[in-house]
Amino acid sequence: MVPAAQDSAPKNGEMMDGKLWFERKGHIVTLGLTMVAIEEIGEVESVSFPDDGADFDRGEVLITVDGVRGSFEVTAPIAGIVNELNTVLTDEPEMVSEDPLEEGWLIKLEIQDPTELKEFA
């Protein structure tokens, strides 16, 4: 049985003024850019990743995405550990611009307390 606290946490949504999307499955949260962010920075040219397994506190920079018109820093919405990186983007950063909600996802974090996502619901 799933604890009640986890049931009340949102399973998906947007944050950072609608520039970042998230999807939660259990204690794993996937993050990616929305079209709002992509329109702001332009066609994505590169993605800088942290180390796999690195741990982050809320507000720390996870990833920097560089576009033709600027950069976007993805910060940790809550504390977590890097569970998986979409390293395909190292060689094919344009996937973020072309398919941000599927193939262009950025990072998966393992979080301790999904209820911390409530503010983004």
Beta strands, then each sheet from edge to edge (+ up, - down):
strand 1: 12-15
strand 2: 20-25
strand 3: 28-33
strand 4: 44-48
strand 5: 55-56
strand 6: 61-67
strand 7: 70-75
strand 8: 80-85
strand 9: 107-111
sheet 1: 1+ 2- 3+ 9- 8+ 5-
sheet 2: 4+ 6- 7+
end
